[in-house]
Amino acid sequence: MSDDREEIRLEVGDRPINLIQVLKRANCVLSGGEAKNLVAEGLVRVNGEQELRKRRQMAVGDVVELDVEDGPRIILD
């Protein structure tokens, strides 16, 4: 993984949020369908591990990375 990825800090507070919502709120995708496709294709990593669960519950401190050209690193705050 490249160290020059764009870093996005996303405030999630203490409310539940799933992986698809994270990708949409970080403006990494235009729609939920696009986010689901990225996950299904294995192009999303959470905390360094490939994630295939679309509804994975996320927590403060999780790091999401997209394995696409110029894919950002999203850090949940």
N, C-alpha and C positions, 0 to 999 in steps of 0.2 A: 504494500500500500504506500502511496506517495505521501510525503509529509506536507506537500503544498496544496492539499485539498482545502476547499472553502470550508470554514467551520461555522456552523449555525448553532446558536444556543437557543433552545426552545423551552420557555417557561411552561411547566405542566402542573406545578403545585402538587397537591395531595389527592387530586381527583383521578379516577381511573381513566386511562387512555390506551388504545390499542395501536399496534404498529401501523395500520392503514391510516388512522387519524394523525399519527405523528408525521407520516410522509406528506399528507395533505396540508396540515398546519404549517409545515416547514416550507411549503410551496415548491416541493420537489417534483410534484406531479400535478396534472391538470384535473384529474378525477380519481375517484376511488377505484374505478375499473383499471386505470393505468397502474395504480399502486398495487392492486392485487396481481396484475400480470408480472410486475417486477419481482414480487415475492415468489410467485409460482415458478418463475424462470430461474430462481436461485440467485438473483442479483442483489439481494439485501443481506447485510451482515449486522448482527446485534452483538455487541461486546466481542467482536472478532470472530464470531461463529455464524455460519450460514443459517438463515432463519427461513423456514418454509411455512410457518404458521401465520396466517393473515391476521388473526385475532389475538396474537400474543399480547398479553398485558405488559405494559412498559412501566418503568419506575424512574424516579429521579436518579441520575447518575449513569443511566444506560447510554450507550453510544451506538448510533445507527450509521452505517456506511453503505453507499450504493456502489456496486461494482460496475459502473458505467463510466464512460469518458467524462472527465470533469465532475464526477459524482461527489457530492459534499459529505462531510462528517457532521452528523447532528448529535448534539450533546443535550440531554434532557436535564433541565434545572428545576 
